Amino acid sequence: MISGSFISSAADKNYSSSPAITVEQGDYVQAVGTVILKGDIWIIRVSENNDIVDYAPLNLPKNYQRVGMVVKFAGNVKYISDTDRLAGITLVITQIKSVN
């Protein structure tokens, strides 16, 4: 559920949507994903059907840094230059909650 990239309303409480490959700076993301460790970087992986989107949150709280934890989260996409190598789409989390 990404504003502009996912077709969803903020009032939609089921949080089921297909991840979009393209997101832009400032997009609002709201989804359910699994916390994984990619190298030494914490990632939230959102997958549905054959689509996978990895988000690299800049402010993932320590108590959510557990491999395999399923979380419901929301946040804003942050711009990082094309020359930076990223493990996922950079995100500033505004809300997060464990669902398992």
N, CA, C and O atoms as a printed pandas DataFrame, in Angstrom:
     atom_number atom_name residue_name chain_id  residue_number  x_coord  y_coord  z_coord
0              1         N          MET        A               1    0.824   -1.165    0.000
1              2        CA          MET        A               1    0.000    0.000    0.000
2              3         C          MET        A               1    0.875    1.238    0.000
3              4         O          MET        A               1    1.221    1.761    1.059
4              5         N          ILE        A               2    1.219    1.688   -1.139
5              6        CA          ILE        A               2    2.069    2.858   -1.258
6              7         C          ILE        A               2    1.283    3.931   -1.976
7              8         O          ILE        A               2    0.727    3.712   -3.052
8              9         N          SER        A               3    1.250    5.076   -1.365
9             10        CA          SER        A               3    0.531    6.184   -1.958
10            11         C          SER        A               3    1.089    6.460   -3.350
11            12         O          SER        A               3    2.280    6.728   -3.503
12            13         N          GLY        A               4    0.251    6.397   -4.337
13            14        CA          GLY        A               4    0.691    6.651   -5.702
14            15         C          GLY        A               4    1.172    5.392   -6.394
15            16         O          GLY        A               4    1.010    5.267   -7.608
16            17         N          SER        A               5    1.757    4.456   -5.664
17            18        CA          SER        A               5    2.271    3.251   -6.283
18            19         C          SER        A               5    1.401    2.040   -5.973
19            20         O          SER        A               5    1.303    1.126   -6.792
20            21         N          PHE        A               6    0.780    2.019   -4.824
21            22        CA          PHE        A               6   -0.167    0.966   -4.480
22            23         C          PHE        A               6   -1.528    1.635   -4.533
23            24         O          PHE        A               6   -1.680    2.782   -4.113
24            25         N          ILE        A               7   -2.489    0.936   -5.034
25            26        CA          ILE        A               7   -3.826    1.497   -5.062
26            27         C          ILE        A               7   -4.518    1.044   -3.787
27            28         O          ILE        A               7   -4.915   -0.115   -3.664
28            29         N          SER        A               8   -4.659    1.953   -2.850
29            30        CA          SER        A               8   -5.249    1.637   -1.559
30            31         C          SER        A               8   -5.623    2.926   -0.866
31            32         O          SER        A               8   -5.083    3.991   -1.163
32            33         N          SER        A               9   -6.549    2.815    0.057
33            34        CA          SER        A               9   -6.903    3.989    0.844
34            35         C          SER        A               9   -6.367    3.834    2.250
35            36         O          SER        A               9   -6.145    2.716    2.713
36            37         N          ALA        A              10   -6.159    4.930    2.924
37            38        CA          ALA        A              10   -5.667    4.901    4.299
38            39         C          ALA        A              10   -6.648    4.191    5.210
39            40         O          ALA        A              10   -6.258    3.676    6.258
40            41         N          ALA        A              11   -7.904    4.158    4.829
41            42        CA          ALA        A              11   -8.916    3.513    5.656
42            43         C          ALA        A              11   -8.925    1.998    5.472
43            44         O          ALA        A              11   -9.574    1.290    6.242
44            45         N          ASP        A              12   -8.222    1.494    4.473
45            46        CA          ASP        A              12   -8.169    0.062    4.211
46            47         C          ASP        A              12   -7.399   -0.628    5.324
47            48         O          ASP        A              12   -6.201   -0.392    5.480
48            49         N          LYS        A              13   -8.055   -1.467    6.093
49            50        CA          LYS        A              13   -7.432   -2.082    7.260
50            51         C          LYS        A              13   -6.921   -3.487    7.003
51            52         O          LYS        A              13   -6.331   -4.081    7.906
52            53         N          ASN        A              14   -7.117   -4.055    5.809
53            54        CA          ASN        A              14   -6.665   -5.422    5.597
54            55         C          ASN        A              14   -5.203   -5.495    5.165
55            56         O          ASN        A              14   -4.622   -6.580    5.194
56            57         N          TYR        A              15   -4.603   -4.410    4.776
57            58        CA          TYR        A              15   -3.184   -4.314    4.448
58            59         C          TYR        A              15   -2.730   -5.340    3.418
59            60         O          TYR        A              15   -1.575   -5.764    3.441
60            61         N          SER        A              16   -3.606   -5.739    2.529
61            62        CA          SER        A              16   -3.187   -6.669    1.495
62            63         C          SER        A              16   -3.154   -5.938    0.166
63            64         O          SER        A              16   -4.151   -5.360   -0.268
64            65         N          SER        A              17   -2.010   -5.971   -0.462
65            66        CA          SER        A              17   -1.855   -5.349   -1.758
66            67         C          SER        A              17   -0.629   -5.945   -2.412
67            68         O          SER        A              17    0.163   -6.623   -1.758
68            69         N          SER        A              18   -0.469   -5.701   -3.678
69            70        CA          SER        A              18    0.717   -6.179   -4.370
70            71         C          SER        A              18    1.807   -5.126   -4.256
71            72         O          SER        A              18    1.573   -3.957   -4.563
72            73         N          PRO        A              19    3.005   -5.529   -3.814
73            74        CA          PRO        A              19    4.085   -4.551   -3.721
74            75         C          PRO        A              19    4.390   -3.956   -5.087
75            76         O          PRO        A              19    4.296   -4.640   -6.106
76            77         N          ALA        A              20    4.749   -2.698   -5.103
77            78        CA          ALA        A              20    5.125   -2.040   -6.342
78            79         C          ALA        A              20    6.638   -1.940   -6.408
79            80         O          ALA        A              20    7.287   -1.662   -5.399
80            81         N          ILE        A              21    7.194   -2.161   -7.564
81            82        CA          ILE        A              21    8.639   -2.104   -7.730
82            83         C          ILE        A              21    9.129   -0.665   -7.707
83            84         O          ILE        A              21   10.233   -0.397   -7.232
84            85         N          THR        A              22    8.330    0.257   -8.209
85            86        CA          THR        A              22    8.771    1.641   -8.252
86            87         C          THR        A              22    8.073    2.460   -7.180
87            88         O          THR        A              22    6.845    2.498   -7.094
88            89         N          VAL        A              23    8.884    3.109   -6.374
89            90        CA          VAL        A              23    8.387    4.077   -5.404
90            91         C          VAL        A              23    9.255    5.306   -5.534
91            92         O          VAL        A              23   10.388    5.232   -6.011
92            93         N          GLU        A              24    8.733    6.414   -5.117
93            94        CA          GLU        A              24    9.475    7.659   -5.242
94            95         C          GLU        A              24    9.626    8.325   -3.892
95            96         O          GLU        A              24    8.906    8.017   -2.942
96            97         N          GLN        A              25   10.577    9.247   -3.822
97            98        CA          GLN        A              25   10.816    9.992   -2.596
98            99         C          GLN        A              25    9.515   10.613   -2.106
99           100         O          GLN        A              25    8.758   11.203   -2.878
100          101         N          GLY        A              26    9.274   10.469   -0.811
101          102        CA          GLY        A              26    8.087   11.057   -0.218
102          103         C          GLY        A              26    6.868   10.168   -0.242
103          104         O          GLY        A              26    5.884   10.468    0.434
104          105         N          ASP        A              27    6.895    9.064   -1.009
105          106        CA          ASP        A              27    5.759    8.152   -1.017
106          107         C          ASP        A              27    5.523    7.620    0.388
107          108         O          ASP        A              27    6.472    7.378    1.133
108          109         N          TYR        A              28    4.279    7.443    0.745
109          110        CA          TYR        A              28    3.896    6.877    2.033
110          111         C          TYR        A              28    3.682    5.381    1.831
111          112         O          TYR        A              28    2.914    4.976    0.958
112          113         N          VAL        A              29    4.347    4.570    2.622
113          114        CA          VAL        A              29    4.273    3.114    2.515
114          115         C          VAL        A              29    3.536    2.579    3.731
115          116         O          VAL        A              29    3.796    2.997    4.859
116          117         N          GLN        A              30    2.625    1.662    3.499
117          118        CA          GLN        A              30    1.897    1.003    4.568
118          119         C          GLN        A              30    1.725   -0.436    4.130
119          120         O          GLN        A              30    1.040   -0.704    3.143
120          121         N          ALA        A              31    2.347   -1.388    4.862
121          122        CA          ALA        A              31    2.339   -2.773    4.410
122          123         C          ALA        A              31    2.651   -3.712    5.562
123          124         O          ALA        A              31    2.915   -3.285    6.685
124          125         N          VAL        A              32    2.615   -4.999    5.256
125          126        CA          VAL        A              32    3.025   -6.046    6.182
126          127         C          VAL        A              32    4.207   -6.744    5.544
127          128         O          VAL        A              32    4.171   -7.092    4.363
128          129         N          GLY        A              33    5.266   -6.949    6.336
129          130        CA          GLY        A              33    6.459   -7.591    5.793
130          131         C          GLY        A              33    7.195   -8.379    6.856
131          132         O          GLY        A              33    6.818   -8.379    8.028
132          133         N          THR        A              34    8.256   -9.053    6.425
133          134        CA          THR        A              34    9.071   -9.880    7.302
134          135         C          THR        A              34   10.443   -9.245    7.468
135          136         O          THR        A              34   11.073   -8.840    6.491
136          137         N          VAL        A              35   10.895   -9.161    8.698
137          138        CA          VAL        A              35   12.214   -8.592    8.988
138          139         C          VAL        A              35   13.271   -9.638    8.642
139          140         O          VAL        A              35   13.186  -10.787    9.075
140          141         N          ILE        A              36   14.260   -9.228    7.861
141          142        CA          ILE        A              36   15.376  -10.107    7.514
142          143         C          ILE        A              36   16.680   -9.329    7.686
143          144         O          ILE        A              36   16.679   -8.105    7.818
144          145         N          LEU        A              37   17.762  -10.048    7.682
145          146        CA          LEU        A              37   19.087   -9.433    7.745
146          147         C          LEU        A              37   19.773   -9.699    6.416
147          148         O          LEU        A              37   20.002  -10.852    6.051
148          149         N          LYS        A              38   20.098   -8.644    5.696
149          150        CA          LYS        A              38   20.753   -8.738    4.402
150          151         C          LYS        A              38   22.176   -8.235    4.608
151          152         O          LYS        A              38   22.413   -7.028    4.648
152          153         N          GLY        A              39   23.120   -9.160    4.739
153          154        CA          GLY        A              39   24.469   -8.768    5.132
154          155         C          GLY        A              39   24.404   -8.295    6.569
155          156         O          GLY        A              39   24.071   -9.069    7.467
156          157         N          ASP        A              40   24.719   -7.027    6.793
157          158        CA          ASP        A              40   24.615   -6.463    8.137
158          159         C          ASP        A              40   23.548   -5.368    8.205
159          160         O          ASP        A              40   23.575   -4.524    9.101
160          161         N          ILE        A              41   22.607   -5.386    7.254
161          162        CA          ILE        A              41   21.568   -4.358    7.173
162          163         C          ILE        A              41   20.205   -4.996    7.425
163          164         O          ILE        A              41   19.851   -5.997    6.803
164          165         N          TRP        A              42   19.452   -4.406    8.342
165          166        CA          TRP        A              42   18.097   -4.878    8.626
166          167         C          TRP        A              42   17.155   -4.418    7.524
167          168         O          TRP        A              42   17.166   -3.250    7.137
168          169         N          ILE        A              43   16.349   -5.330    7.024
169          170        CA          ILE        A              43   15.441   -5.097    5.906
170          171         C          ILE        A              43   14.047   -5.557    6.309
171          172         O          ILE        A              43   13.898   -6.495    7.093
172          173         N          ILE        A              44   13.035   -4.900    5.777
173          174        CA          ILE        A              44   11.672   -5.416    5.867
174          175         C          ILE        A              44   11.285   -5.825    4.454
175          176         O          ILE        A              44   11.198   -4.985    3.558
176          177         N          ARG        A              45   11.053   -7.118    4.259
177          178        CA          ARG        A              45   10.714   -7.652    2.937
178          179         C          ARG        A              45    9.204   -7.828    2.830
179          180         O          ARG        A              45    8.580   -8.516    3.637
180          181         N          VAL        A              46    8.636   -7.189    1.812
181          182        CA          VAL        A              46    7.210   -7.293    1.523
182          183         C          VAL        A              46    7.077   -8.134    0.261
183          184         O          VAL        A              46    7.651   -7.805   -0.777
184          185         N          SER        A              47    6.319   -9.218    0.356
185          186        CA          SER        A              47    6.150  -10.076   -0.822
186          187         C          SER        A              47    4.715  -10.537   -0.945
187          188         O          SER        A              47    4.035  -10.808    0.045
188          189         N          GLU        A              48    4.275  -10.619   -2.177
189          190        CA          GLU        A              48    2.950  -11.136   -2.485
190          191         C          GLU        A              48    2.978  -11.582   -3.931
191          192         O          GLU        A              48    3.485  -10.879   -4.806
192          193         N          ASN        A              49    2.430  -12.751   -4.168
193          194        CA          ASN        A              49    2.488  -13.357   -5.499
194          195         C          ASN        A              49    3.957  -13.502   -5.878
195          196         O          ASN        A              49    4.712  -14.128   -5.134
196          197         N          ASN        A              50    4.379  -12.955   -6.986
197          198        CA          ASN        A              50    5.777  -13.059   -7.416
198          199         C          ASN        A              50    6.557  -11.766   -7.202
199          200         O          ASN        A              50    7.713  -11.669   -7.614
200          201         N          ASP        A              51    5.944  -10.775   -6.566
201          202        CA          ASP        A              51    6.602   -9.479   -6.339
202          203         C          ASP        A              51    7.268   -9.455   -4.974
203          204         O          ASP        A              51    6.695   -9.912   -3.985
204          205         N          ILE        A              52    8.484   -8.917   -4.928
205          206        CA          ILE        A              52    9.207   -8.740   -3.670
206          207         C          ILE        A              52    9.772   -7.332   -3.648
207          208         O          ILE        A              52   10.402   -6.892   -4.609
208          209         N          VAL        A              53    9.544   -6.626   -2.545
209          210        CA          VAL        A              53   10.118   -5.297   -2.353
210          211         C          VAL        A              53   10.811   -5.300   -1.005
211          212         O          VAL        A              53   10.212   -5.661    0.008
212          213         N          ASP        A              54   12.092   -4.892   -0.991
213          214        CA          ASP        A              54   12.853   -4.774    0.248
214          215         C          ASP        A              54   12.944   -3.315    0.655
215          216         O          ASP        A              54   13.325   -2.459   -0.144
216          217         N          TYR        A              55   12.589   -3.036    1.910
217          218        CA          TYR        A              55   12.711   -1.694    2.467
218          219         C          TYR        A              55   13.847   -1.703    3.478
219          220         O          TYR        A              55   13.946   -2.614    4.300
220          221         N          ALA        A              56   14.703   -0.689    3.418
221          222        CA          ALA        A              56   15.824   -0.536    4.346
222          223         C          ALA        A              56   15.481    0.608    5.295
223          224         O          ALA        A              56   15.807    1.762    5.018
224          225         N          PRO        A              57   14.825    0.293    6.417
225          226        CA          PRO        A              57   14.419    1.366    7.335
226          227         C          PRO        A              57   15.621    1.990    8.034
227          228         O          PRO        A              57   16.521    1.288    8.494
228          229         N          LEU        A              58   15.622    3.299    8.104
229          230        CA          LEU        A              58   16.711    4.024    8.762
230          231         C          LEU        A              58   16.561    4.012   10.273
231          232         O          LEU        A              58   17.527    4.250   10.997
232          233         N          ASN        A              59   15.353    3.735   10.754
233          234        CA          ASN        A              59   15.085    3.845   12.189
234          235         C          ASN        A              59   14.331    2.627   12.730
235          236         O          ASN        A              59   13.388    2.779   13.507
236          237         N          LEU        A              60   14.737    1.428   12.327
237          238        CA          LEU        A              60   14.098    0.216   12.837
238          239         C          LEU        A              60   14.472    0.042   14.306
239          240         O          LEU        A              60   15.650   -0.118   14.625
240          241         N          PRO        A              61   13.483    0.070   15.210
241          242        CA          PRO        A              61   13.785   -0.069   16.636
242          243         C          PRO        A              61   14.457   -1.411   16.941
243          244         O          PRO        A              61   14.173   -2.418   16.292
244          245         N          LYS        A              62   15.347   -1.413   17.929
245          246        CA          LYS        A              62   16.095   -2.625   18.298
246          247         C          LYS        A              62   15.192   -3.811   18.594
247          248         O          LYS        A              62   15.513   -4.940   18.223
248          249         N          ASN        A              63   14.060   -3.570   19.260
249          250        CA          ASN        A              63   13.188   -4.687   19.617
250          251         C          ASN        A              63   12.482   -5.309   18.405
251          252         O          ASN        A              63   11.811   -6.331   18.546
252          253         N          TYR        A              64   12.625   -4.707   17.216
253          254        CA          TYR        A              64   12.088   -5.278   15.982
254          255         C          TYR        A              64   13.195   -5.871   15.114
255          256         O          TYR        A              64   12.918   -6.357   14.018
256          257         N          GLN        A              65   14.411   -5.843   15.571
257          258        CA          GLN        A              65   15.541   -6.382   14.817
258          259         C          GLN        A              65   15.702   -7.865   15.126
259          260         O          GLN        A              65   16.672   -8.290   15.754
260          261         N          ARG        A              66   14.723   -8.639   14.666
261          262        CA          ARG        A              66   14.721  -10.091   14.850
262          263         C          ARG        A              66   14.335  -10.752   13.535
263          264         O          ARG        A              66   13.256  -10.505   12.996
264          265         N          VAL        A              67   15.217  -11.585   13.030
265          266        CA          VAL        A              67   14.979  -12.274   11.765
266          267         C          VAL        A              67   13.695  -13.095   11.859
267          268         O          VAL        A              67   13.496  -13.856   12.806
268          269         N          GLY        A              68   12.834  -12.926   10.862
269          270        CA          GLY        A              68   11.589  -13.672   10.777
270          271         C          GLY        A              68   10.391  -13.006   11.410
271          272         O          GLY        A              68    9.269  -13.489   11.256
272          273         N          MET        A              69   10.598  -11.904   12.123
273          274        CA          MET        A              69    9.475  -11.200   12.748
274          275         C          MET        A              69    8.602  -10.582   11.650
275          276         O          MET        A              69    9.104   -9.914   10.746
276          277         N          VAL        A              70    7.305  -10.813   11.743
277          278        CA          VAL        A              70    6.363  -10.222   10.795
278          279         C          VAL        A              70    5.832   -8.942   11.418
279          280         O          VAL        A              70    5.371   -8.934   12.560
280          281         N          VAL        A              71    5.904   -7.856   10.648
281          282        CA          VAL        A              71    5.508   -6.549   11.165
282          283         C          VAL        A              71    4.550   -5.845   10.219
283          284         O          VAL        A              71    4.611   -6.014    9.001
284          285         N          LYS        A              72    3.664   -5.053   10.810
285          286        CA          LYS        A              72    2.815   -4.126   10.071
286          287         C          LYS        A              72    3.494   -2.777   10.267
287          288         O          LYS        A              72    3.737   -2.369   11.403
288          289         N          PHE        A              73    3.803   -2.082    9.182
289          290        CA          PHE        A              73    4.569   -0.848    9.308
290          291         C          PHE        A              73    4.069    0.211    8.345
291          292         O          PHE        A              73    3.364   -0.071    7.376
292          293         N          ALA        A              74    4.460    1.439    8.648
293          294        CA          ALA        A              74    4.156    2.571    7.783
294          295         C          ALA        A              74    5.333    3.525    7.850
295          296         O          ALA        A              74    6.043    3.579    8.854
296          297         N          GLY        A              75    5.538    4.273    6.783
297          298        CA          GLY        A              75    6.623    5.233    6.772
298          299         C          GLY        A              75    6.720    5.963    5.448
299          300         O          GLY        A              75    5.910    5.766    4.543
300          301         N          ASN        A              76    7.727    6.807    5.358
301          302        CA          ASN        A              76    7.944    7.616    4.164
302          303         C          ASN        A              76    9.247    7.226    3.484
303          304         O          ASN        A              76   10.277    7.046    4.135
304          305         N          VAL        A              77    9.185    7.100    2.164
305          306        CA          VAL        A              77   10.374    6.791    1.377
306          307         C          VAL        A              77   11.301    7.991    1.407
307          308         O          VAL        A              77   10.863    9.128    1.232
308          309         N          LYS        A              78   12.582    7.736    1.629
309          310        CA          LYS        A              78   13.586    8.795    1.705
310          311         C          LYS        A              78   14.497    8.703    0.495
311          312         O          LYS        A              78   14.834    7.608    0.044
312          313         N          TYR        A              79   14.889    9.841   -0.024
313          314        CA          TYR        A              79   15.755    9.879   -1.200
314          315         C          TYR        A              79   17.199    9.534   -0.846
315          316         O          TYR        A              79   17.760   10.061    0.115
316          317         N          ILE        A              80   17.774    8.665   -1.615
317          318        CA          ILE        A              80   19.195    8.351   -1.570
318          319         C          ILE        A              80   19.671    8.404   -3.017
319          320         O          ILE        A              80   18.976    7.922   -3.911
320          321         N          SER        A              81   20.829    8.975   -3.258
321          322        CA          SER        A              81   21.297    9.153   -4.631
322          323         C          SER        A              81   21.483    7.804   -5.334
323          324         O          SER        A              81   21.695    6.775   -4.693
324          325         N          ASP        A              82   21.399    7.838   -6.660
325          326        CA          ASP        A              82   21.546    6.631   -7.467
326          327         C          ASP        A              82   22.914    5.988   -7.311
327          328         O          ASP        A              82   23.066    4.795   -7.575
328          329         N          THR        A              83   23.903    6.747   -6.892
329          330        CA          THR        A              83   25.251    6.201   -6.772
330          331         C          THR        A              83   25.453    5.413   -5.482
331          332         O          THR        A              83   26.409    4.645   -5.367
332          333         N          ASP        A              84   24.558    5.598   -4.509
333          334        CA          ASP        A              84   24.643    4.822   -3.266
334          335         C          ASP        A              84   24.121    3.414   -3.526
335          336         O          ASP        A              84   23.120    3.225   -4.216
336          337         N          ARG        A              85   24.811    2.441   -2.967
337          338        CA          ARG        A              85   24.354    1.057   -3.098
338          339         C          ARG        A              85   23.471    0.743   -1.906
339          340         O          ARG        A              85   23.864    0.916   -0.752
340          341         N          LEU        A              86   22.285    0.283   -2.207
341          342        CA          LEU        A              86   21.307    0.052   -1.154
342          343         C          LEU        A              86   20.870   -1.405   -1.121
343          344         O          LEU        A              86   20.845   -2.088   -2.145
344          345         N          ALA        A              87   20.535   -1.854    0.050
345          346        CA          ALA        A              87   19.988   -3.193    0.219
346          347         C          ALA        A              87   18.484   -3.189   -0.028
347          348         O          ALA        A              87   17.878   -4.244   -0.213
348          349         N          GLY        A              88   17.887   -2.009   -0.031
349          350        CA          GLY        A              88   16.452   -1.881   -0.237
350          351         C          GLY        A              88   16.076   -0.417   -0.370
351          352         O          GLY        A              88   16.935    0.465   -0.345
352          353         N          ILE        A              89   14.804   -0.173   -0.509
353          354        CA          ILE        A              89   14.288    1.189   -0.619
354          355         C          ILE        A              89   14.365    1.832    0.765
355          356         O          ILE        A              89   13.810    1.311    1.732
356          357         N          THR        A              90   15.055    2.960    0.849
357          358        CA          THR        A              90   15.250    3.633    2.126
358          359         C          THR        A              90   13.917    4.174    2.640
359          360         O          THR        A              90   13.151    4.794    1.902
360          361         N          LEU        A              91   13.663    3.922    3.928
361          362        CA          LEU        A              91   12.381    4.258    4.515
362          363         C          LEU        A              91   12.576    4.812    5.919
363          364         O          LEU        A              91   13.405    4.316    6.682
364          365         N          VAL        A              92   11.811    5.839    6.252
365          366        CA          VAL        A              92   11.756    6.351    7.623
366          367         C          VAL        A              92   10.437    5.859    8.203
367          368         O          VAL        A              92    9.366    6.279    7.765
368          369         N          ILE        A              93   10.515    4.965    9.189
369          370        CA          ILE        A              93    9.322    4.359    9.782
370          371         C          ILE        A              93    8.610    5.369   10.678
371          372         O          ILE        A              93    9.231    6.050   11.495
372          373         N          THR        A              94    7.281    5.446   10.502
373          374        CA          THR        A              94    6.467    6.298   11.378
374          375         C          THR        A              94    5.622    5.461   12.332
375          376         O          THR        A              94    5.242    5.927   13.406
376          377         N          GLN        A              95    5.326    4.213   11.931
377          378        CA          GLN        A              95    4.572    3.298   12.784
378          379         C          GLN        A              95    5.046    1.877   12.515
379          380         O          GLN        A              95    5.346    1.523   11.375
380          381         N          ILE        A              96    5.112    1.058   13.571
381          382        CA          ILE        A              96    5.467   -0.340   13.388
382          383         C          ILE        A              96    4.842   -1.149   14.519
383          384         O          ILE        A              96    4.753   -0.692   15.658
384          385         N          LYS        A              97    4.408   -2.374   14.173
385          386        CA          LYS        A              97    3.763   -3.241   15.156
386          387         C          LYS        A              97    4.006   -4.686   14.739
387          388         O          LYS        A              97    3.890   -5.023   13.560
388          389         N          SER        A              98    4.340   -5.533   15.693
389          390        CA          SER        A              98    4.524   -6.956   15.428
390          391         C          SER        A              98    3.167   -7.608   15.217
391          392         O          SER        A              98    2.203   -7.296   15.915
392          393         N          VAL        A              99    3.098   -8.523   14.240
393          394        CA          VAL        A              99    1.842   -9.241   14.000
394          395         C          VAL        A              99    1.997  -10.740   14.238
395          396         O          VAL        A              99    1.090  -11.508   13.917
396          397         N          ASN        A             100    3.133  -11.171   14.797
397          398        CA          ASN        A             100    3.267  -12.604   15.102
398          399         C          ASN        A             100    3.647  -12.832   16.525
399          400         O          ASN        A             100    3.800  -13.978   16.947
